[in-house]
Amino acid sequence: MPSAFQDDFVKFINEKCGTSRDANGQLTFQAGIVASLDALVKEFVSASNEEQRAILSRMEEEVAKLTGSSAR
């Protein structure tokens, strides 16, 4: 079981490196989530068909702006 120190250290490393790992090296539930797209996905799921088209267009614009590991 990880100690509080280990948890704090892993949190620090995750913040500085942009990673999402727990103290055991496993991916957390946040892994792979792009914050700018997450909100749009939530909007898309609850939107009507007509609204979804506009949201999809906004998603495409956001994806074009991504760089680095987020773009992959």
Phi and psi in radians as a Rosetta constraint file:
Dihedral C 1 N 2 CA 2 C 2 CIRCULARHARMONIC -1.167 0.35
Dihedral N 2 CA 2 C 2 N 3 CIRCULARHARMONIC 2.560 0.35
Dihedral C 2 N 3 CA 3 C 3 CIRCULARHARMONIC -1.485 0.35
Dihedral N 3 CA 3 C 3 N 4 CIRCULARHARMONIC 2.949 0.35
Dihedral C 3 N 4 CA 4 C 4 CIRCULARHARMONIC -1.063 0.35
Dihedral N 4 CA 4 C 4 N 5 CIRCULARHARMONIC -0.658 0.35
Dihedral C 4 N 5 CA 5 C 5 CIRCULARHARMONIC -1.067 0.35
Dihedral N 5 CA 5 C 5 N 6 CIRCULARHARMONIC -0.792 0.35
Dihedral C 5 N 6 CA 6 C 6 CIRCULARHARMONIC -1.074 0.35
Dihedral N 6 CA 6 C 6 N 7 CIRCULARHARMONIC -0.756 0.35
Dihedral C 6 N 7 CA 7 C 7 CIRCULARHARMONIC -1.065 0.35
Dihedral N 7 CA 7 C 7 N 8 CIRCULARHARMONIC -0.774 0.35
Dihedral C 7 N 8 CA 8 C 8 CIRCULARHARMONIC -1.131 0.35
Dihedral N 8 CA 8 C 8 N 9 CIRCULARHARMONIC -0.716 0.35
Dihedral C 8 N 9 CA 9 C 9 CIRCULARHARMONIC -1.118 0.35
Dihedral N 9 CA 9 C 9 N 10 CIRCULARHARMONIC -0.805 0.35
Dihedral C 9 N 10 CA 10 C 10 CIRCULARHARMONIC -1.108 0.35
Dihedral N 10 CA 10 C 10 N 11 CIRCULARHARMONIC -0.707 0.35
Dihedral C 10 N 11 CA 11 C 11 CIRCULARHARMONIC -1.046 0.35
Dihedral N 11 CA 11 C 11 N 12 CIRCULARHARMONIC -0.781 0.35
Dihedral C 11 N 12 CA 12 C 12 CIRCULARHARMONIC -1.042 0.35
Dihedral N 12 CA 12 C 12 N 13 CIRCULARHARMONIC -0.852 0.35
Dihedral C 12 N 13 CA 13 C 13 CIRCULARHARMONIC -1.064 0.35
Dihedral N 13 CA 13 C 13 N 14 CIRCULARHARMONIC -0.776 0.35
Dihedral C 13 N 14 CA 14 C 14 CIRCULARHARMONIC -1.038 0.35
Dihedral N 14 CA 14 C 14 N 15 CIRCULARHARMONIC -0.766 0.35
Dihedral C 14 N 15 CA 15 C 15 CIRCULARHARMONIC -1.106 0.35
Dihedral N 15 CA 15 C 15 N 16 CIRCULARHARMONIC -0.743 0.35
Dihedral C 15 N 16 CA 16 C 16 CIRCULARHARMONIC -1.324 0.35
Dihedral N 16 CA 16 C 16 N 17 CIRCULARHARMONIC -0.551 0.35
Dihedral C 16 N 17 CA 17 C 17 CIRCULARHARMONIC -1.759 0.35
Dihedral N 17 CA 17 C 17 N 18 CIRCULARHARMONIC -0.161 0.35
Dihedral C 17 N 18 CA 18 C 18 CIRCULARHARMONIC 1.244 0.35
Dihedral N 18 CA 18 C 18 N 19 CIRCULARHARMONIC 0.512 0.35
Dihedral C 18 N 19 CA 19 C 19 CIRCULARHARMONIC -1.797 0.35
Dihedral N 19 CA 19 C 19 N 20 CIRCULARHARMONIC 3.000 0.35
Dihedral C 19 N 20 CA 20 C 20 CIRCULARHARMONIC -2.390 0.35
Dihedral N 20 CA 20 C 20 N 21 CIRCULARHARMONIC 1.300 0.35
Dihedral C 20 N 21 CA 21 C 21 CIRCULARHARMONIC -2.104 0.35
Dihedral N 21 CA 21 C 21 N 22 CIRCULARHARMONIC 2.667 0.35
Dihedral C 21 N 22 CA 22 C 22 CIRCULARHARMONIC -1.689 0.35
Dihedral N 22 CA 22 C 22 N 23 CIRCULARHARMONIC -3.142 0.35
Dihedral C 22 N 23 CA 23 C 23 CIRCULARHARMONIC -1.133 0.35
Dihedral N 23 CA 23 C 23 N 24 CIRCULARHARMONIC -0.279 0.35
Dihedral C 23 N 24 CA 24 C 24 CIRCULARHARMONIC -1.662 0.35
Dihedral N 24 CA 24 C 24 N 25 CIRCULARHARMONIC 0.046 0.35
Dihedral C 24 N 25 CA 25 C 25 CIRCULARHARMONIC 1.518 0.35
Dihedral N 25 CA 25 C 25 N 26 CIRCULARHARMONIC 0.026 0.35
Dihedral C 25 N 26 CA 26 C 26 CIRCULARHARMONIC -1.470 0.35
Dihedral N 26 CA 26 C 26 N 27 CIRCULARHARMONIC 2.665 0.35
Dihedral C 26 N 27 CA 27 C 27 CIRCULARHARMONIC -1.166 0.35
Dihedral N 27 CA 27 C 27 N 28 CIRCULARHARMONIC 2.504 0.35
Dihedral C 27 N 28 CA 28 C 28 CIRCULARHARMONIC -1.598 0.35
Dihedral N 28 CA 28 C 28 N 29 CIRCULARHARMONIC 3.068 0.35
Dihedral C 28 N 29 CA 29 C 29 CIRCULARHARMONIC -1.150 0.35
Dihedral N 29 CA 29 C 29 N 30 CIRCULARHARMONIC -0.297 0.35
Dihedral C 29 N 30 CA 30 C 30 CIRCULARHARMONIC -1.444 0.35
Dihedral N 30 CA 30 C 30 N 31 CIRCULARHARMONIC -0.234 0.35
Dihedral C 30 N 31 CA 31 C 31 CIRCULARHARMONIC -1.041 0.35
Dihedral N 31 CA 31 C 31 N 32 CIRCULARHARMONIC 2.281 0.35
Dihedral C 31 N 32 CA 32 C 32 CIRCULARHARMONIC 1.478 0.35
Dihedral N 32 CA 32 C 32 N 33 CIRCULARHARMONIC -0.034 0.35
Dihedral C 32 N 33 CA 33 C 33 CIRCULARHARMONIC -1.565 0.35
Dihedral N 33 CA 33 C 33 N 34 CIRCULARHARMONIC 2.233 0.35
Dihedral C 33 N 34 CA 34 C 34 CIRCULARHARMONIC -1.795 0.35
Dihedral N 34 CA 34 C 34 N 35 CIRCULARHARMONIC 1.998 0.35
Dihedral C 34 N 35 CA 35 C 35 CIRCULARHARMONIC -0.936 0.35
Dihedral N 35 CA 35 C 35 N 36 CIRCULARHARMONIC -0.746 0.35
Dihedral C 35 N 36 CA 36 C 36 CIRCULARHARMONIC -1.136 0.35
Dihedral N 36 CA 36 C 36 N 37 CIRCULARHARMONIC -0.503 0.35
Dihedral C 36 N 37 CA 37 C 37 CIRCULARHARMONIC -1.559 0.35
Dihedral N 37 CA 37 C 37 N 38 CIRCULARHARMONIC -0.477 0.35
Dihedral C 37 N 38 CA 38 C 38 CIRCULARHARMONIC -1.013 0.35
Dihedral N 38 CA 38 C 38 N 39 CIRCULARHARMONIC -0.806 0.35
Dihedral C 38 N 39 CA 39 C 39 CIRCULARHARMONIC -1.108 0.35
Dihedral N 39 CA 39 C 39 N 40 CIRCULARHARMONIC -0.704 0.35
Dihedral C 39 N 40 CA 40 C 40 CIRCULARHARMONIC -1.172 0.35
Dihedral N 40 CA 40 C 40 N 41 CIRCULARHARMONIC -0.638 0.35
Dihedral C 40 N 41 CA 41 C 41 CIRCULARHARMONIC -1.109 0.35
Dihedral N 41 CA 41 C 41 N 42 CIRCULARHARMONIC -0.756 0.35
Dihedral C 41 N 42 CA 42 C 42 CIRCULARHARMONIC -1.083 0.35
Dihedral N 42 CA 42 C 42 N 43 CIRCULARHARMONIC -0.696 0.35
Dihedral C 42 N 43 CA 43 C 43 CIRCULARHARMONIC -1.121 0.35
Dihedral N 43 CA 43 C 43 N 44 CIRCULARHARMONIC -0.782 0.35
Dihedral C 43 N 44 CA 44 C 44 CIRCULARHARMONIC -1.034 0.35
Dihedral N 44 CA 44 C 44 N 45 CIRCULARHARMONIC -0.774 0.35
Dihedral C 44 N 45 CA 45 C 45 CIRCULARHARMONIC -1.087 0.35
Dihedral N 45 CA 45 C 45 N 46 CIRCULARHARMONIC -0.616 0.35
Dihedral C 45 N 46 CA 46 C 46 CIRCULARHARMONIC -1.683 0.35
Dihedral N 46 CA 46 C 46 N 47 CIRCULARHARMONIC 0.048 0.35
Dihedral C 46 N 47 CA 47 C 47 CIRCULARHARMONIC -1.559 0.35
Dihedral N 47 CA 47 C 47 N 48 CIRCULARHARMONIC 2.813 0.35
Dihedral C 47 N 48 CA 48 C 48 CIRCULARHARMONIC -1.314 0.35
Dihedral N 48 CA 48 C 48 N 49 CIRCULARHARMONIC 2.969 0.35
Dihedral C 48 N 49 CA 49 C 49 CIRCULARHARMONIC -1.003 0.35
Dihedral N 49 CA 49 C 49 N 50 CIRCULARHARMONIC -0.738 0.35
Dihedral C 49 N 50 CA 50 C 50 CIRCULARHARMONIC -1.156 0.35
Dihedral N 50 CA 50 C 50 N 51 CIRCULARHARMONIC -0.741 0.35
Dihedral C 50 N 51 CA 51 C 51 CIRCULARHARMONIC -1.165 0.35
Dihedral N 51 CA 51 C 51 N 52 CIRCULARHARMONIC -0.583 0.35
Dihedral C 51 N 52 CA 52 C 52 CIRCULARHARMONIC -1.075 0.35
Dihedral N 52 CA 52 C 52 N 53 CIRCULARHARMONIC -0.612 0.35
Dihedral C 52 N 53 CA 53 C 53 CIRCULARHARMONIC -1.086 0.35
Dihedral N 53 CA 53 C 53 N 54 CIRCULARHARMONIC -0.768 0.35
Dihedral C 53 N 54 CA 54 C 54 CIRCULARHARMONIC -1.165 0.35
Dihedral N 54 CA 54 C 54 N 55 CIRCULARHARMONIC -0.700 0.35
Dihedral C 54 N 55 CA 55 C 55 CIRCULARHARMONIC -1.171 0.35
Dihedral N 55 CA 55 C 55 N 56 CIRCULARHARMONIC -0.691 0.35
Dihedral C 55 N 56 CA 56 C 56 CIRCULARHARMONIC -1.054 0.35
Dihedral N 56 CA 56 C 56 N 57 CIRCULARHARMONIC -0.690 0.35
Dihedral C 56 N 57 CA 57 C 57 CIRCULARHARMONIC -1.101 0.35
Dihedral N 57 CA 57 C 57 N 58 CIRCULARHARMONIC -0.733 0.35
Dihedral C 57 N 58 CA 58 C 58 CIRCULARHARMONIC -1.130 0.35
Dihedral N 58 CA 58 C 58 N 59 CIRCULARHARMONIC -0.660 0.35
Dihedral C 58 N 59 CA 59 C 59 CIRCULARHARMONIC -1.069 0.35
Dihedral N 59 CA 59 C 59 N 60 CIRCULARHARMONIC -0.781 0.35
Dihedral C 59 N 60 CA 60 C 60 CIRCULARHARMONIC -1.059 0.35
Dihedral N 60 CA 60 C 60 N 61 CIRCULARHARMONIC -0.687 0.35
Dihedral C 60 N 61 CA 61 C 61 CIRCULARHARMONIC -1.112 0.35
Dihedral N 61 CA 61 C 61 N 62 CIRCULARHARMONIC -0.748 0.35
Dihedral C 61 N 62 CA 62 C 62 CIRCULARHARMONIC -1.157 0.35
Dihedral N 62 CA 62 C 62 N 63 CIRCULARHARMONIC -0.705 0.35
Dihedral C 62 N 63 CA 63 C 63 CIRCULARHARMONIC -1.101 0.35
Dihedral N 63 CA 63 C 63 N 64 CIRCULARHARMONIC -0.677 0.35
Dihedral C 63 N 64 CA 64 C 64 CIRCULARHARMONIC -1.100 0.35
Dihedral N 64 CA 64 C 64 N 65 CIRCULARHARMONIC -0.446 0.35
Dihedral C 64 N 65 CA 65 C 65 CIRCULARHARMONIC -1.469 0.35
Dihedral N 65 CA 65 C 65 N 66 CIRCULARHARMONIC -0.256 0.35
Dihedral C 65 N 66 CA 66 C 66 CIRCULARHARMONIC -1.198 0.35
Dihedral N 66 CA 66 C 66 N 67 CIRCULARHARMONIC 2.535 0.35
Dihedral C 66 N 67 CA 67 C 67 CIRCULARHARMONIC -2.357 0.35
Dihedral N 67 CA 67 C 67 N 68 CIRCULARHARMONIC 2.924 0.35
Dihedral C 67 N 68 CA 68 C 68 CIRCULARHARMONIC 1.096 0.35
Dihedral N 68 CA 68 C 68 N 69 CIRCULARHARMONIC -2.504 0.35
Dihedral C 68 N 69 CA 69 C 69 CIRCULARHARMONIC -1.160 0.35
Dihedral N 69 CA 69 C 69 N 70 CIRCULARHARMONIC -0.454 0.35
Dihedral C 69 N 70 CA 70 C 70 CIRCULARHARMONIC -1.146 0.35
Dihedral N 70 CA 70 C 70 N 71 CIRCULARHARMONIC -0.615 0.35
Dihedral C 70 N 71 CA 71 C 71 CIRCULARHARMONIC -1.202 0.35
Dihedral N 71 CA 71 C 71 N 72 CIRCULARHARMONIC -0.517 0.35
